[in-house]
Amino acid sequence: MTTRAWSGPTAPCRRELLGFATVGLLAYAVDLALFTYLRGPAGLGPLTAKALSFVAACSVAYAGNALGTYRGTRARGLRPFAVFFLVNLAGAAVQLLCLVVSHYGLGLTSQRADTVSGAVVGMALATILRFWGTRTWVFRAEGRVGSWTG
C-alpha cells in the first residue's frame, strides 16, 4: 500500500493551491508595477522603491488570502498580518540567498545565471516557504493541526 505525500486532513486542496497562486501572481504584479513607477516617474532610489513596493505587495497578498483563499479561517487583528509579513520577508531572504550562493559562492556571474538562481530557483523555494508559513502560522484552519508536511 502506498501513501501520497499530501493526504489526510492536513492536505491542501486544489482550491487552496490555486487561490494562493492567483493571489501571489497579483501581488507580484503589484510589486513589479509599483517598483517600476517609483523608480521611474516618482524618482525614488532603488532600495526605497523596493521596500515600498514590497510592503504594498505583502498587503495585497494578505488581503487576497484573507478574503479569498483562507476566508474560512479566523485570522483577525494586526498579529496575523505581522506574521504574514515576516513569512514574506523570509521568502525574500531565500531568494536573495539563492542569488548570493550562485553568484558569489559558485562563481556563476552571468545575467542568465543570476536570473535563474534568484528569479527561478529562489522564487520556487520562496513560494514553498511562503505557502507553508502562510498556511501554518497565519491562516490555521480549525481541525488542521500543524503544517501540510506533518
ABEGO torsion letter per residue (X at the ends): XBBBABBEAABBBAAAAAAAAAAAAAAAAAAAAAAAAAABAAGBBAAAAAAAAAAAAAAAAAAAAAABAAAABABBEAAAAAAAAAAAAAAAAAAAAAAAAAAAAAGBABAAAAAAAAAAAAAAAAAAAAAAAAAAAABBBBGBBEBAAX
